[in-house]
Amino acid sequence: MKPSIAVLGCGYWGANHVRTLKGLGVLTAVSDVNAARAEGFAVEHDCLAIAPSELFSRDDVDAVVMALPPQFHAEQAVRAVEAGKDVLVEKPIALTVPDAERAVAAAERNDRIFMTGHVLRFHPAFEKLKALIDDGELGVVKYIHSHRLGLGKFHTENDALWDLAPHDLSMILAITGQAPTDVRGEGAALLDRLSDFAHLHMHFPGGLRGHLFTSRLNPYRERRLTVVGTKAMAVFDDVEPWERKLAVYRHEVWQDSGQWLATTNEPTYVPVEDGMPLTRELEHFIHCIQTREPPRTSGEEGIEVLRILTAGTIAHT
C-alpha cells in the first residue's frame, strides 16, 4: 500500500515536494498558514487543503513532509510524530542542537520515521562518487573541499552557512563516515548581521581535512565538491551538464632526488545514471515508511550537521 503524504509549507521548496509527490501518486494533502495558497495548490493537484492546526489529527495522513522556515521545524516535527505521523523534515531540521535532539528523540520514542531533507545525498552523481570511494578507486581520502556559491537567497533567520552548507556537510559526513574532531568558522556580513560569506575548516580522525566555502553574494554560481585521494581526485560539479557532472583526475605526484614532480592527465568523465535527486529522495522516504527501515539521511545526521554549523557560526553585531 502506498502511504498518504501531506506537505506542510507551500513555499518555493515545498511546491517542489508537492509536484513530485503528486507524480509519485502519494500526495494526499497540502497545508500552509496561508490558506489561499494551500487551496490553490489543492485545486491544481487535486488533493485536500488542510489547515495546519488540523493536519496531525487526520487519520487519512500517514506522513508529513515539512518545508517550513527552519525555526518552526522542530516544534512541528514533535507534534507530528506524537500524533503517529512519519516525517521528512527539510534542512536545517532546527536552529539549535537541543531542539533537533528533542524532535529526533520524540520520533524514536514514538517509533516514527524521521528523515532529514539532505537531497544531494540522492543525486546520482554523488551516489556514483560515493561508490568509487567505497571501491577504493581514489585510494585513501585525504582532503575534501566544497564550494557552494551564488547570488541569493536572502533569509532573515539563517545566513549563507546555514542555508547552503547543509547540502555539502551531509555529503562530507557520508564520505568520511565520522564527525569532525575540530571545526573552525570564518564569516563576513555585508548586508546585515548575518554572514553572506562563510568558511568552515574541519579536521577529522586519521588526519583527513575538510574545507567548505559558501556565499550568497557571489556573481556566479558554483556547486562543486572535490575529493582528493592517494590514487586519484574526483569532482562532482552540479553546474556542469549531465555527462560532465562527475570527473576523475588521475594525476601523479612523486619525489625524485629530493624534488617533487608531477604529471597531469585529462579528466575521465564517469557515466552517471539519470534521475532527479528530489524524486529519488522522496522514493526513499516512501520506501522507509513502507519497510520501517532507517533513512539514509537520518535525524542523527541532521543533528550532526547542526553541531558543525553551530561550531562554525560567526556572530556579527
N, C-alpha and C positions, 0 to 999 in steps of 0.2 A: 504494500500500500504506500502510495506517495504521501508524504506529510503535507499538512496545510500550513503555509508560512505567511506571516504578515510582515510588512515593512513599517517600522516606526521611524518617521523622519523622511519627508519627501523633498529634501533639498537636492542639490546637484548630484551628490553621490548616491543618495537614497533613490533618486529617479532611475539611476543605472541598475540598482538592485531590483526595482520594481519591474523594469522591462525584461531583465534577464530571468527572473523568477517566473514571469508570465510565459516566457519562451520555454521554460523547463516544465511548465504545466503544474506548478505547485503554489502559485500566488493565490491567496485567499482574500487578503485584505490589505488596505493601506491605512496609515494613521498619522496625523500631524496636528500640531496645535493650531495651525491654520486650516480650519475646516473646509474652506472653499478650495484650497489647494488639494487636500485629500480627496474631496469629492470629484475634482477634475480628473485626477489620476484614476479614481474608481470607475468613472464613466469611460475613460479612454481604454482601460484594461479589463473592463467587465469583471470587477471584483467589488467587495464590500468596502465602504469607508466607515471606520470605527473610531470613535473619539478615544484619545489616549487614556482617559480615565476608565474606560470600559474594556480596553483591549485585553488585559491579562485575565479577566474573568470569563472570557469566551471559551466555551468547550469546543468550538469549531476551529480554534487556532492551536496548532501543535508547537510552533516555534516562531520566534521573532528575530528579524534582522534589524539591528539598531544602527541608524546612521544619523545620530544626533550631534549637536555641539558637545564636545568631549566632557564638559563639566557636568553633563546630565547622564552620561553613560552608566556609571556605577550604580546610582540610585535606581534607575530604571531596570538595569540588569538584575539587581537583587529582587525587585518586585516581580519580575518575570519568572525567575527560577523558583521563587517561593510559591508562585501560582502554578508551577508544574510545566513551564514552557522551557524548551531548549533555546539557546540564544547564540547568535553570531553578533559580536559587538565590534564595530568599526574602530580603527586605531585613531588616537590612543584610547585605550579602554577606560581611562580615568585621567585625572590631572594630578593625583597623588598616589604613591605606592600603597598606603593604608587603605584608600578607597578601592583600589584594584584588588587588593588581597581580600577585602571584605566581600566583594562581588564574586570572586572566584571561589572562595570558601563557601558562600551560600549555594553556588551551583553544585559543589561537591557534596554538601550536606543534604541537598535535595535530589541527588542522583540525576542531575541535568547536564546536558552537553553545554560547555562554554567554549566557544571558538572565537579567536581573535581575527579580525579582518586584515591580515597581512597578505594582500592579494598577490604581490610579486613572488611569493613562495610558490605560486601555482603557475607562474609564467613558464611555458615550455622551454625557453632558452635557459632560465635558471635551473629548471629540473635537469636539463641536459648537462649544464655546468656542474651541478652537484654530483651527477653520476660520473662524470670524468674525474672529479676529485676523489670520489669514493673508490674508483677503479685504479687509482694511482697514476693516472695519465700526467698529472702535473708534478708528481713527486710529493715531497713534504711541503705543505703550505707554510710559507714564512711571513707573508705580508698580504694584507687586503686593504684596498682603498676604494672609496666610492665618492662620486660627485653627483649631486642632485641639485641642479641649478635652473633658474628661470625667473620670469617676471610674474609676481603674484603667486598664489592668492594671499590676500591680506586678512588676517584674523585679529580680533580684539582680545582673545584669551590665550592663544598659543602662537609662539614665534616660529621662525623658519626651522629651527631644530625640531620642535615638537610636531610640526606639521609634516615635514618632509623626511626626517631621519628614520622614523619607524620602519619605513619600507626597507631601507638598507640594513638597519640593525637586525631585522628579522632574518635577512639573508646571511649576514655575517654570523649570527648565532647558529644558524643551521649548518654553516660550513665548519665553524670551529667546534661545535658540539659542547661548548662550555662558556661560562660567563667570564668577562674580563676581570682581572685582579686589580686593575688601576684604570681610572677614567679621568681625563683632564679636558676641560672645555675652554673654548675661546669664543667670543661673540662680539658683534658690533651692531649697535642700534642706530639707524639713521633717521627713521621716520618717527618713532616714539620710544617707549621704554622697552620694547621687545626686540630681540635680536633679528635683524634682517639677513645677517651673515653669521654662520656658526660653524665651528670646527670641533670635532671630537678626536682625541688621541687615546688609543686603548692598548693596554698590554694584556696578553692572555698567557695562561700557563704554558710552559715549554718554550717561551721566547717569541711566540707569534705576536706580531704587531698589527694594529689596525688604525686607519685614519678615515675620517668622514668629513665631507665638506658640503654644506647646504646653503642655498641662498634663494631669497625671493625677490632680490633686486639685481638680477643678472640680465644683461642684454640678450643672451642667447640661452637656449635650452641644452642641458646636458643631463643624461641619465646613464651613468657609466659605473660599472662595478668591475674592478680589476683584481685578479688573484695571482700572486707571484709564488711559484713553487720552485723546488730544486731542479726539476726536469723541464718545466715549461711554464708559460704565463698564459692566462686566459682573460678575455674581456667580454663582458656582457654589456652591450651598448643598445639600449632600448630606443634610441633615436634613429638608429640605422634601419634600413629596410629589412624585411624578414630574413632574407637569405644571408645577411651580413650581421645579424644580431649577436652571434657567438663566434669569436675568433680565438684561435690558439696560436701563440707565438713560441716557436722552438728556438729561441736564441741560445747561444752558448757563451759562457764566460769562464775563463780559466787563468791560472797563473803559470808563467814560464820564465825562469831565470829572474825571479823577483818582480816581473812585470805582469800587469793584468792585461789580458787580451780578450777580444770578443768577436763573435760573428753574428750578424743579424740575418734573419730569414723572413720571407714574406709570410703573412698570416695564412693559416688554414681556416677556412670558414666551415664550421660544423653544421651539418643539416639539422634543422630543428622542426619538430612536429608542429603543424599549425594548430592554433587554438586560442581562444580568448581567455586570459587569466581569470576574469571575474566569473565567467561561465564555469570554468574548472573549479574555482574556489567554492561556488555555490553547489556544484555537483558533489564536491567532497562533504560539504555541510549536510546535504541530503543523505549521503551515504552514512555519515556518522549518526544522524538521527535514526536511521533505519536499523543499523547494526549495533549501535551503542559503543562503537569504537572511539577511542580518544582522538580528537582532531590533530592533524599535523601541526596546526598553529594553535596551540592550547592557550588556556588562560594563563598558565605559568609562564609561557613565552611572553605574553603580553605584559606580565608583571616585570619580567627581567628587562624588557625594553624600557619600561618606565623607570626602573632603577638606574639604567645607564643615562637616560635623558635627564633625570633628576641630578645625578652626579655631575653631568656636563653642562648644566644650565648656568648661564651668567646673568646675574641680576643687574639691571640698569636703573639708575634713579634719575 
